[in-house]
Amino acid sequence: MNITIIGNGPAAISALETIRGIDKSCEITIVSKEKEAAYSPCFLANYLSGEIGKDKLYLRGKRFYDEQMVKTIFGNPVTEIIFKDRRLKLKSGRELCYDFLLIAAGSNPIIPELPNIEGSGVFSFKTISDIDNIMSSIKNVNAAVVMGSGFIGLEAACALEKKGINVTVIEKEDKVLPRMLDNEMAEIVRSHMEKNGVRIMTGAGIKSIERKRGQISGVKVDKESISCGLLVIATGVRPNLEMMRGDSIRTNYGVIVDDRMRTSCAGVYAVGDLAEMEIQGIRKINPIWFNAVKGGEIAGFNIMGIKRRYAVPLIDMNTVTLFGMPILSIGIQRGVRMLKRIDGKGIKKIYLDENGRINGVQLIGDVARGGLYLSIISRHISYIDKSARKTGMLFGGGIFNKGYPL
């Protein structure tokens, strides 16, 4: 049996290890557009800031692929999948055939169409090569602009500030972390960033890139020009569907998969940032580490003929630490009722639906109970009023014997 995996991130590695735990002899080939061994993108900002070395990014040891008896084709991206022939075309012109295919090719940065954006000094913040290129370019840079204030953009801003560069973050929405926090929590983060030297501009958009002799010299924001020698684009990502042409495979925003990670094509599975899962009537892409690893495991079992299902609804979860401040957001940040607690450890908010179940949670400062809240939301446990302490009925019969999660 010949299994080909497109991609080399956490989803791909999880699938590979699952398959090898079942079958030591089947033929496995990993194809990746990057030249690097598998690494974690979660710590790229720490690598840029100098807090960790490059070697700390890698997920497995140097002999991992040999030990797993895996063929690797790195730095040679897949340009086309011919599903009806079970065949791949690579950029080099090489072709591969497969019996089973796992697509774990992730996502690509969204680069906005702006005047003068093409050229030196403009970078994404997604891969090791992105960070290496930034590090090579900042030696003579005094000021940088980050476009986008999601968690990647703010992580990039923190890293650059720690390198001694004056940073301005420009966000078109009216708050930072717009898909992660409500207005009050976002304002706490904004204030924290500004106290640490990062300028934040919300409700603003970059109109064009300014260049002198081909080098970036600034950006035009509405009626203001901001000088900079470097621009980081962190405006989001898009599933990498470029290799999939025609109507052979069912896609929407991503590749549509069921709860066994199967696509509409026989023998083809998809996981990670490009897999649009449909579970319990909810269809979405959930680009978080847990989803990638779990999805890879589920796909690995099913490729080997062992039925496994992704059994829980897809819950959004994002976490980031900015200048020492931990921030965590889980679930939907709205509800018919909101509970809030502020103490010496930080601020917590819990959103309840009309049935008293927890929709979402936001934490700043103390995020130690993040896993507990995720479990509560996943299990649809109802929140009971304080009086329930006396009867032991708090959270469905005393699951939490020390009282409120608040």
HELIX and SHEET records of a PDB file:
HELIX    1   1 PRO A   10  ILE A   22  1                                  13    
HELIX    2   2 PRO A   41  PHE A   43  5                                   3    
HELIX    3   3 LEU A   44  SER A   49  1                                   6    
HELIX    4   4 LYS A   54  LEU A   57  5                                   4    
HELIX    5   5 PHE A   64  GLU A   67  1                                   4    
HELIX    6   6 PHE A   83  ASP A   85  5                                   3    
HELIX    7   7 ILE A  128  SER A  137  1                                  10    
HELIX    8   8 PHE A  151  LYS A  162  1                                  12    
HELIX    9   9 ASN A  183  LYS A  195  1                                  13    
HELIX   10  10 GLY A  272  LEU A  274  5                                   3    
HELIX   11  11 TRP A  289  ILE A  303  1                                  15    
HELIX   12  12 GLY A  370  SER A  378  1                                   9    
HELIX   13  13 LYS A  386  THR A  391  5                                   6    
HELIX   14  14 LEU A  394  GLY A  398  1                                   5    
SHEET    1   A 5 VAL A  70  PHE A  74  0                                        
SHEET    2   A 5 GLU A  27  SER A  32  1                                        
SHEET    3   A 5 ASN A   2  ILE A   6  1                                        
SHEET    4   A 5 PHE A 100  ILE A 103  1                                        
SHEET    5   A 5 VAL A 268  ALA A 270  1                                        
SHEET    1   B 3 VAL A  78  ILE A  82  0                                        
SHEET    2   B 3 ARG A  87  LEU A  90 -1                                        
SHEET    3   B 3 GLU A  95  CYS A  97 -1                                        
SHEET    1   C 2 SER A 107  PRO A 109  0                                        
SHEET    2   C 2 VAL A 237  PRO A 239 -1                                        
SHEET    1   D 5 VAL A 122  PHE A 123  0                                        
SHEET    2   D 5 LEU A 230  ILE A 233  1                                        
SHEET    3   D 5 ALA A 143  MET A 147  1                                        
SHEET    4   D 5 ASN A 166  GLU A 171  1                                        
SHEET    5   D 5 ARG A 199  THR A 202  1                                        
SHEET    1   E 3 ILE A 206  LYS A 212  0                                        
SHEET    2   E 3 GLN A 215  VAL A 221 -1                                        
SHEET    3   E 3 GLU A 224  SER A 227 -1                                        
SHEET    1   F 3 VAL A 255  VAL A 257  0                                        
SHEET    2   F 3 ALA A 275  ILE A 279  1                                        
SHEET    3   F 3 ILE A 282  LYS A 284 -1                                        
SHEET    1   G 5 MET A 317  LEU A 322  0                                        
SHEET    2   G 5 MET A 325  GLY A 331 -1                                        
SHEET    3   G 5 ILE A 358  ILE A 364 -1                                        
SHEET    4   G 5 GLY A 346  LEU A 352 -1                                        
SHEET    5   G 5 ARG A 337  ASP A 343 -1                                        
END                                                                             
